[in-house]
C-alpha cells in the first residue's frame, strides 16, 4: 500500500487518534489485516471485516445463538474511485442469519448494476418547470422560515450536458431492494416466510451521501456544531409499527399493531387472525407471512450533502441503539486511540450497557460500521450525483409527513418523494427521530424537506 512507518497524529472528535501509517501524500491509512480479498462488479473491492483507510467495522455475536447480523463495505463501488457502499443487516427469525447474509451479498450487486446502467444510459433532462424557480424569500414565507435550507453554496455544473434526477437514483435503490426481496421469495434453500432482515446502507461519492433504510437499524452522522462540539444528526428513522404512517398502512392491509403485556413499550406487527409473528419493525426483507398485511420492502431513501463540519457516519444494528443514545456514541468514539479500533470499542461499550441495563436479558448481536469522512478526496472522476442549483429545487410543496405507501403489491411508482436532508437551516424534525440537543437548536436533525423528485435535476 506504500505506507510508511512514521506516526501521524490526527485530530478526531475531542481527542487525538494516532494512525501509525501514512501514505506518500500524508493521508492516514491502516495496515490491512490478513483477510481474503473479495471482488465485486466493476472492480469493486469487498470487505466483510477489518479496518481500512475509510472504515472501521466490527460485529459481535450476542447471547441469543448464532450471530444474525451481517455487514459489508464495497470500495470503488460501481467502478468509481473513492466511492463506497456501506451496509449493515440485522436478521431475525429462525433463518435470520441466512437472510441477512443473502441481502449482504445480493443487494450491493443489484444496486451496483442498476446505478451503472444509469451511468451508461443517462440522458439530458429538459429545463426545470418555471414554477420551480422561486426565490428563497418566498419559500421561507410559505414554510414559516423553518423548512427551507440555505442554498447559497449549491452550484450548478453548467458545463456538464448530462443530467440525472434524484428520482432516478431513488428508483434504482427501490428497484434493487424489491429485486432482492423477490429473490428471497424464490430461494428454496432459505425459508424467508417467518424470517427476515433489516438493512441500512450508505453510498458515499465525493461530498454526496445517499442513504437507504429498511427496518430499525440506523445511520447517524456526526458533525461539528457551535464551539466545535460534535453533534449527532440521525440520517434514518427507526421504522417501527407504531409510527403513525406505518401503522395506518398496516391497518389498511388488515395487519394489527399492538404491544403485549410483558413489554408495553414495544409495538409489534401481527397477522390479522393470529397472534404471530410479532415483528418489531414495519419494513423488512423476507417475513413473507406479513407481506400482505402491510409489511413492505420499500426503503426510505434520503440525500445528504457533506460539508467540512461533517466528521463520520455510524451505521449500526439495534443491538447498539437499544442501549446507547446517539450522543453517548460521541463520547465512546472520541475516546478511541485509533480509527481502526473505533467500531470494536463501540461494540464493547454496547455489550457492557446491555449487561448493566438489562441484566435479565440476553445480549443482542451488535454490529457497527464507522465511515470516516475526513482525509478523503471530495471529487470523483464520474460523479453519481453533482451539484443542484437553487432553481432545480421545488420547495413550494413541502410535506412534514413521510411518503404515503400502501400495500406491498401496489405500484411502487406512486412513491414520488425523496427525503432531501439539508445542512444549513433548521428543518422540521421527522417523526420518530431523536431530539438530540436543546443547547444548539441550529443543530437539531435536519429532516423532512420533501421534494418533488421529478422536479430535481442533477449533473451526472
C-alpha positions in Angstrom: 0.0 0.0 0.0 3.0 2.2 0.0 2.7 3.0 3.7 5.5 4.4 5.8 6.1 3.7 9.4 6.0 7.2 10.8 3.4 8.3 13.3 1.0 11.0 12.3 -1.5 12.2 15.0 -4.8 13.3 13.6 -7.5 15.3 15.4 -10.6 13.3 15.8 -13.6 14.3 17.9 -12.4 15.7 21.2 -9.3 13.5 21.3 -6.2 12.6 19.3 -6.4 9.4 17.3 -3.0 8.1 16.2 -2.7 6.2 12.9 0.7 4.6 12.6 0.8 4.5 8.8 0.6 7.3 6.3 0.9 7.2 2.5 3.1 9.2 0.3 0.6 12.1 0.4 0.5 12.2 4.2 -3.0 10.7 4.3 -3.7 8.3 7.2 -4.1 4.7 6.2 -4.3 1.4 8.1 -2.4 -1.8 7.7 -4.8 -4.4 6.2 -5.4 -7.4 8.3 -4.9 -10.7 6.6 -8.4 -11.1 5.2 -9.2 -12.7 1.9 -9.7 -10.1 -0.7 -13.1 -10.3 -2.4 -14.1 -8.5 -5.6 -17.5 -7.3 -6.8 -18.7 -6.0 -10.1 -16.8 -3.3 -12.0 -13.6 -3.9 -10.0 -15.1 -3.1 -6.6 -13.2 -4.5 -3.5 -15.4 -6.1 -0.9 -14.6 -6.0 2.8 -16.6 -8.1 5.3 -14.4 -7.4 8.3 -11.3 -5.5 9.4 -10.3 -1.8 9.2 -9.4 0.2 6.1 -8.4 3.7 5.2 -12.0 4.8 5.2 -13.8 2.5 7.6 -13.8 0.6 10.9 -16.1 -2.3 11.2 -16.9 -4.9 13.8 -19.6 -7.4 14.7 -20.0 -9.5 17.8 -22.4 -12.3 18.4 -24.9 -11.9 21.3 -26.2 -14.5 23.7 -29.2 -15.5 21.6 -27.4 -18.0 19.4 -25.8 -17.6 16.0 -24.9 -14.0 15.0 -27.7 -12.9 12.7 -26.0 -9.6 11.9 -24.1 -9.0 8.7 -22.1 -6.1 7.3 -20.1 -5.2 4.2 -18.1 -2.4 2.7 -17.5 -2.1 -1.0 -14.7 0.2 -2.0 -14.6 1.6 -5.5 -18.3 0.9 -5.8 -19.7 0.9 -9.3 -16.1 1.1 -10.5 -15.7 4.7 -9.3 -12.6 5.5 -7.3 -13.3 6.7 -3.7 -16.9 5.6 -4.0 -18.0 3.5 -1.1 -21.0 1.3 -0.3 -21.5 0.6 3.4 -24.3 -1.6 4.8 -25.4 -3.4 8.0 -28.1 -6.0 8.1 -29.9 -7.4 11.1 -31.5 -10.8 10.6 -34.4 -12.2 12.7 -36.4 -15.4 12.9 -35.2 -19.0 12.6 -33.3 -18.3 9.4 -32.4 -14.6 10.0 -28.7 -15.2 9.7 -29.2 -16.7 6.2 -31.4 -13.8 5.2 -29.0 -11.1 6.3 -26.1 -12.7 4.6 -28.1 -13.2 1.4 -29.0 -9.5 1.5 -25.4 -8.5 2.3 -24.2 -10.3 -0.8 -27.1 -9.7 -3.2 -28.2 -6.1 -2.6 -24.8 -4.4 -3.4 -24.6 -6.4 -6.7 -28.1 -5.3 -7.8 -27.6 -1.7 -6.8 -24.3 -1.6 -8.5 -25.7 -2.9 -11.7 -28.7 -0.5 -11.6 -26.6 2.6 -10.9 -24.1 1.6 -13.6 -27.0 1.2 -16.0 -28.0 4.8 -15.2 -24.4 6.0 -15.9 -24.3 4.3 -19.3 -27.8 5.4 -20.3 -28.3 8.8 -18.8 -30.0 11.4 -20.9 -30.3 15.1 -20.7 -33.4 16.4 -19.0 -35.2 19.4 -20.2 -35.4 22.7 -18.4 -36.9 22.7 -15.0 -40.5 23.9 -15.0 -40.8 27.6 -14.5 -42.9 27.2 -11.3 -39.9 25.6 -9.7 -37.8 28.7 -9.9 -38.9 30.5 -6.8 -36.8 32.8 -4.7 -35.8 31.7 -1.2 -37.7 34.5 0.5 -41.0 33.3 -0.9 -40.2 29.8 0.2 -39.3 30.9 3.7 -42.6 32.8 4.0 -44.5 29.8 2.8 -42.9 27.5 5.3 -42.6 29.7 8.4 -38.9 30.2 8.0 -38.2 26.6 9.2 -38.3 24.3 6.2 -36.0 25.8 3.6 -32.3 25.2 3.5 -29.7 27.8 2.6 -28.7 27.1 -1.0 -26.1 29.8 -1.4 -23.3 27.2 -1.5 -25.1 25.0 -4.0 -23.7 25.4 -7.5 -24.7 24.1 -10.9 -22.3 22.4 -13.2 -23.3 24.2 -16.4 -20.5 22.5 -18.4 -22.0 19.0 -17.9 -24.6 18.3 -20.5 -26.0 15.2 -18.9 -28.4 15.3 -16.0 -29.9 12.7 -13.8 -32.8 13.3 -11.4 -32.7 12.2 -7.8 -35.9 10.4 -8.7 -33.9 8.1 -11.0 -31.4 7.4 -8.3 -34.1 6.7 -5.8 -35.8 4.4 -8.2 -32.6 2.4 -8.6 -32.4 1.9 -4.8 -36.1 0.9 -4.6 -35.7 -1.4 -7.6 -32.7 -3.1 -6.1 -34.4 -3.6 -2.7 -37.5 -5.0 -4.4 -35.5 -7.4 -6.6 -33.5 -8.6 -3.6 -36.8 -9.3 -1.7 -38.2 -11.1 -4.7 -35.1 -13.2 -5.0 -35.5 -14.3 -1.3 -39.1 -15.4 -2.1 -37.7 -17.7 -4.7 -34.9 -19.2 -2.7 -35.7 -22.8 -1.9 -32.6 -23.1 0.3 -33.7 -20.3 2.6 -37.1 -20.2 4.4 -38.0 -16.5 4.5 -41.6 -17.0 5.4 -41.1 -16.1 9.1 -37.5 -14.9 8.9 -36.2 -11.6 7.6 -33.6 -8.8 7.8 -33.3 -5.1 8.2 -30.9 -3.0 6.0 -29.4 0.4 6.3 -26.9 1.4 3.6 -24.9 4.5 2.7 -23.4 5.2 -0.7 -20.7 7.9 -0.5 -19.3 9.6 -3.5 -17.3 12.8 -3.1 -19.4 15.1 -0.8 -22.7 13.2 -1.5 -24.4 10.6 0.7 -27.3 8.6 -0.4 -28.9 6.7 2.5 -31.5 3.9 2.3 -33.2 2.4 5.3 -35.4 -0.7 5.8 -36.3 -1.6 9.3 -34.8 -0.4 12.6 -31.1 -0.4 12.1 -29.8 3.2 12.0 -27.3 5.6 10.4 -26.1 8.7 12.3 -23.9 11.5 11.0 -21.6 13.2 13.5 -20.8 16.8 12.7 -19.3 19.9 14.2 -21.6 22.4 15.7 -21.2 25.6 17.8 -17.9 25.8 19.7 -16.6 22.9 17.5 -18.6 20.4 19.5 -19.5 17.1 17.9 -23.3 16.7 17.4 -25.3 13.7 16.0 -27.7 14.1 13.1 -29.8 11.0 12.7 -30.0 10.2 9.0 -32.6 7.5 9.2 -35.9 6.9 11.1 -36.3 3.6 13.0 -39.2 2.1 11.1 -41.4 0.9 13.9 -45.0 -0.3 13.6 -46.3 2.4 15.9 -45.2 5.3 13.7 -48.5 6.8 12.6 -48.0 6.5 8.8 -46.6 2.9 9.2 -49.5 1.9 11.5 -52.0 3.3 9.1 -50.6 1.3 6.2 -50.5 -1.9 8.3 -54.1 -1.5 9.5 -55.3 -0.7 5.9 -53.8 -4.0 4.9 -55.6 -5.9 7.7 -52.5 -6.2 9.8 -52.5 -5.5 13.5 -50.2 -3.4 15.7 -50.1 -3.7 19.5 -47.8 -4.3 22.4 -48.1 -7.3 24.7 -48.4 -7.0 28.5 -44.8 -8.1 29.2 -43.3 -5.3 27.1 -45.8 -2.4 26.9 -43.4 -0.1 25.1 -42.6 -2.4 22.2 -45.2 -2.3 19.5 -45.2 -5.2 17.1 -46.8 -6.3 13.8 -49.3 -9.2 13.9 -51.2 -11.2 11.4 -55.0 -10.5 11.1 -56.2 -13.6 12.8 -53.2 -15.0 14.6 -51.0 -13.6 17.4 -47.9 -14.1 15.4 -45.2 -13.4 14.4 -44.9 -10.2 16.5 -42.4 -8.3 14.3 -41.0 -5.2 16.0 -40.4 -3.3 12.7 -42.7 -2.2 9.8 -40.3 -2.8 6.9 -38.0 -5.7 6.2 -36.7 -8.1 3.7 -38.4 -11.5 3.9 -41.1 -12.2 6.5 -43.5 -13.1 3.7 -46.1 -14.2 6.2 -46.7 -10.4 6.7 -46.2 -9.1 3.2 -49.9 -9.0 2.6 -50.5 -7.4 6.0 -48.7 -4.1 5.5 -45.0 -5.2 5.8 -43.1 -3.7 2.9 -39.6 -3.9 1.5 -39.6 -0.4 0.1 -36.7 1.6 1.7 -36.8 5.2 2.7 -34.1 6.9 0.5 -32.6 10.2 1.5 -29.8 12.5 0.5 -27.2 14.5 2.4 -24.6 16.9 1.1 -21.4 16.8 3.2 -19.7 19.9 4.4 -16.3 20.4 6.1 -18.1 20.2 9.5 -19.1 16.5 9.0 -16.7 14.0 10.6 -18.0 10.5 10.4 -21.1 8.3 9.9 -22.0 5.4 12.2 -24.2 2.6 10.8 -25.3 0.0 13.4 -27.9 -2.6 14.2 -30.3 -2.1 17.0 -28.0 -4.1 19.3 -26.1 -0.8 19.6 -29.0 1.7 19.6 -31.2 -0.2 22.1 -28.6 0.6 24.8 -26.7 3.6 23.6 -28.0 7.0 22.6 -26.7 9.0 19.6 -24.9 11.3 22.0 -23.3 8.5 24.0 -21.7 7.2 20.8 -19.8 10.5 20.6 -18.1 10.1 24.0 -17.2 6.5 23.2 -15.7 7.1 19.7 -13.8 10.2 20.8 -12.1 8.0 23.4 -10.7 5.7 20.7 -7.0 5.9 20.2 -7.1 4.8 16.6 -9.8 4.8 13.9 -9.2 1.1 13.3 -10.4 0.3 16.8 -13.4 2.6 16.8 -16.1 0.1 15.8 -14.8 -2.6 18.2 -14.7 -0.1 21.1 -18.3 0.9 20.4 -19.5 -2.7 20.3 -17.7 -3.5 23.6 -19.4 -0.5 25.3 -22.8 -1.6 24.0 -22.3 -5.1 25.4 -21.4 -3.7 28.8 -24.5 -1.5 28.6 -26.7 -4.5 27.8 -25.4 -6.3 30.9 -25.9 -3.3 33.2 -29.3 -2.0 31.8 -30.9 -5.4 31.1 -29.2 -7.9 33.4 -32.0 -10.4 32.9 -32.0 -10.2 29.1 -29.7 -11.8 26.6 -27.3 -9.5 24.9 -28.2 -8.8 21.3 -25.9 -9.1 18.3 -24.0 -5.9 17.8 -22.6 -4.7 14.5 -21.1 -1.3 13.6 -19.5 0.4 10.6 -17.8 3.7 11.1 -17.3 5.6 7.9 -14.7 8.4 8.3 -15.2 11.5 6.1 -12.0 13.4 6.7 -8.8 13.0 4.7 -10.8 11.7 1.7 -11.0 13.3 -1.7 -14.1 15.3 -2.3 -14.2 14.9 -6.1 -14.7 11.9 -8.3 -14.0 11.2 -11.9 -17.6 10.5 -12.8 -19.9 11.5 -10.0 -23.1 9.7 -9.4 -24.6 13.0 -8.4 -23.4 16.5 -8.7 -24.4 19.9 -7.6 -28.0 21.2 -7.7 -28.8 24.8 -8.5 -31.4 26.6 -6.4 -33.7 26.7 -9.4 -33.6 23.0 -9.6 -35.3 22.6 -6.2 -39.0 22.9 -5.8 -39.7 23.9 -2.2 -43.2 25.2 -2.9 -44.8 22.0 -1.7 -43.1 20.7 1.4 -44.7 17.9 3.4 -44.0 17.2 7.1 -45.2 13.6 6.8 -43.4 10.6 5.3 -44.3 9.5 1.8 -47.6 7.6 1.6 -47.1 4.0 0.7 -49.9 1.5 0.6 -49.6 -2.3 0.5 -46.6 -4.2 -0.9 -48.4 -5.3 -4.1 -49.3 -1.7 -5.1 -47.4 0.0 -7.9 -44.2 1.5 -6.4 -44.2 4.3 -9.0 -46.6 6.0 -6.5 -43.5 6.8 -4.4 -42.8 10.3 -5.7 -40.9 12.0 -2.9 -37.3 11.7 -1.8 -36.1 12.9 1.6 -33.5 15.6 1.0 -31.7 16.2 4.3 -30.3 19.7 4.4 -27.5 21.0 6.5 -27.8 24.8 6.7 -31.1 25.9 8.2 -33.2 24.2 10.8 -35.8 21.9 9.3 -38.8 20.2 10.9 -37.9 17.0 12.8 -39.2 13.8 11.3 -41.5 11.8 13.5 -39.6 9.1 15.3 -36.1 10.8 15.2 -34.2 11.6 18.3 -34.2 15.1 19.7 -30.5 15.2 20.3 -29.9 18.6 21.8 -31.6 21.7 23.2 -28.5 23.8 23.7 -27.8 24.2 20.0 -31.2 24.4 18.1 -29.3 25.2 14.9 -28.0 21.6 15.0 -31.3 19.7 15.6 -31.6 17.0 12.9 -32.3 18.5 9.5 -35.1 16.2 8.4 -38.3 16.2 6.3 -37.5 18.6 3.5 -39.5 16.6 1.0 -39.1 17.5 -2.7 -40.9 16.5 -5.8 -38.2 14.3 -7.3 -39.4 14.8 -10.8 -38.5 18.5 -10.5 -34.9 17.8 -9.4 -32.1 17.8 -12.0 -28.6 16.7 -11.1 -25.5 16.6 -13.2 -24.2 13.1 -13.7 
